[in-house]
Amino acid sequence: MLTDTFKTTKSEEIFAAAQKLMPGGVSSPVRAFKSVGGQPIVFDRVKGAYIWDVDDNQYIDYVGTWGPAICGHSHPDVITALREALDKGTSFGAPCQLENVLAEMVIAAVPSIEMVRFVNSGTEACMAVLRLMRAFTNREKIIKFEGCYHGHADMFLVKAGSGVATLGLPDSPGVPKAATASTLTAPYNDLQAVQKLFEEHPDQIAGVILEPVVGNAGFIPPEAGFLAGLREITREQGALLIFDEVMTGFRIAYGGAQAKYGITPDLTTLGKVIGGGLPVGAYGGRQEIMSMIAPAGPVYQAGTLSGNPLAMTAGIKTLELLRRPGSYEQLDQITGKLINGLLAVAKATGHEVCGGHLSGMFGMFFALGPVHNYEDAKQADAAKFAKFHRGMLEQGVYLAPSQFEAGFTSLAHTDADIEKTLAAAKVVLESL
Ligand SMILES: *Cc1c(COP(=O)(O)O)cnc(C)c1O
């Protein structure tokens, strides 16, 4: 191990100061390394597939700012476009043509989207879509899946545990019972459970929202027939199907999971990649539904900075790079090499592992597998993951600091990066 040369003195100093200034020292919880132990690394700069921390350690990055850095961090085309946009100002609070450009790109790419509304985060997109689905169906209840994350709005913070899940009890203090009383939950990949909820609550369920490929409980792909089954059930029941593609949109395919699996939901939420590293979220769907949004219709939703020219610019440039032929084949090839290599090294060093990938999204559990849902994911060896995470960090590889997070590659990751990562994994896994 490189432990002798691995110094994080400045990171520690800055994080100690941050803890006095901000709750937990961070602006978003998972960054705090709570589930893997140790102190978070404080970044100084990012470029391509790499990050450098304030102590000047360099890492190969598999977080990619949680997905947006799909073309590689600070892609020169994105930076140049942002510099030009910056000269025209940072925010208009009025229509700008760049919104049309990104909207056209999103509509052309994502099968379910005929009209789109831009917001500033994935959380906002999911909140808005919830209001819209309730307004459109004139029903209140929704179904979400255990372990799926749809941002931090009250209605989605329902614990993914059996008893509490059934009661619809909130997952966080401060969330009123009333806010989650209409949130029903089912295990992922379990069509029967969904069918049962519809039978128990006839004509009351507005829709089903899910991550079409789960990334927020670790990487869990849908089983054959699951998405199609949900499409069928929701249609039969007069409910809407919502794909939360904040993570998977423009990530596992240019048109997202819905293009990859050929299942078209009624509404879709987007975020992460479409902002190219700036704060953007979006939701969209059929014109008939989207026309209910103010000012076209009565469903209120607004945003001071929504459609911001810098954010639109980063999104447009990122999608332009992604839609070049071969992008997703390249992501698939490099990510396949990574995950298959990791699984092989882990098995060769005597560890039980399972995992997989879809284009530039991947995951590995320290478990025999297969992992079908959150319950399965929770059986994975979190203590071993924590040690693996720490070891990889010391070897210059930055992984998401939780086993319940998917990993991401970018167009900037090279075969050499993957080989270095696998060599590091061998050293770490042999030591566990
Ligand atoms: C990240 C994420 C969100 C929340 O997006 P923010 O921009 O962090 O608010 C919602 N849904 C899914 C599937 C996500 O991965």
The ligand as an SDF file (V2000), in Angstrom:
LIG
                    3D

 15 15  0  0  0  0  0  0  0  0999 V2000
  -29.6830   12.1740   -7.4250 C   0  0  0  0  0  0  0  0  0  0  0  0
  -31.0560   11.6910   -7.5610 C   0  0  0  0  0  0  0  0  0  0  0  0
  -32.1580   12.4750   -7.1970 C   0  0  0  0  0  0  0  0  0  0  0  0
  -32.0140   13.8060   -6.5290 C   0  0  0  0  0  0  0  0  0  0  0  0
  -31.3720   14.7380   -7.3310 O   0  0  0  0  0  0  0  0  0  0  0  0
  -30.6890   16.0260   -6.6470 P   0  0  0  0  0  0  0  0  0  0  0  0
  -30.2060   16.8230   -7.8130 O   0  0  0  0  0  0  0  0  0  0  0  0
  -29.5940   15.4950   -5.7670 O   0  0  0  0  0  0  0  0  0  0  0  0
  -31.7410   16.7080   -5.8650 O   0  0  0  0  0  0  0  0  0  0  0  0
  -33.4190   11.9920   -7.4600 C   0  0  0  0  0  0  0  0  0  0  0  0
  -33.6040   10.7960   -8.0270 N   0  0  0  0  0  0  0  0  0  0  0  0
  -32.5720   10.0000   -8.3860 C   0  0  0  0  0  0  0  0  0  0  0  0
  -32.8400    8.6990   -9.0460 C   0  0  0  0  0  0  0  0  0  0  0  0
  -31.2560   10.4110   -8.1420 C   0  0  0  0  0  0  0  0  0  0  0  0
  -30.2460    9.6110   -8.4600 O   0  0  0  0  0  0  0  0  0  0  0  0
  1  2  1  0
  2  3  1  0
  2 14  2  0
  3  4  1  0
  3 10  2  0
  4  5  1  0
  5  6  1  0
  6  7  2  0
  6  8  1  0
  6  9  1  0
 10 11  1  0
 11 12  2  0
 12 13  1  0
 12 14  1  0
 14 15  1  0
M  END
$$$$
